[in-house]
Amino acid sequence: RQLRASGSKVRANCFSPGLITSTGLFRNQNPIFVNIFGFAATNVLRVATSISQGGDNLISMIFDGDLGETGGLFVANDPGKPSSPFSPKEPSKEAKNMDLASALWDLSEKCVELKSKVK
């Protein structure tokens, strides 16, 4: 939104690769919990996806010409349904909050020690 408001031709989108339990993100958790959660999410509940499928989602987003022209989208599978279509979804109310977006933009500028011309 900040880029578009400034007149920039750069477009940015966000995506979720899905719940991938085998990436090591849970490495600081109890190993018993990690193994049980990974097994249950993948094999019992079938809400988790593979690293490969998460990567395929990113690749499909990259090569979708319509997404590159639009910008400002959140693209994902339906929550808990890794085999559902990977498509734009309605963002959360927090994602649509302009005050939070502005604060995140400012914090990001501070973190990378840059001041953009976008406002």
Summary of the structure (lengths in Angstrom):
residues: 119
radius of gyration: 17.4
end to end distance: 9.7
largest distance: 51.0
contacts: 261
relative contact order: 0.20
helix: 43%
strand: 8%
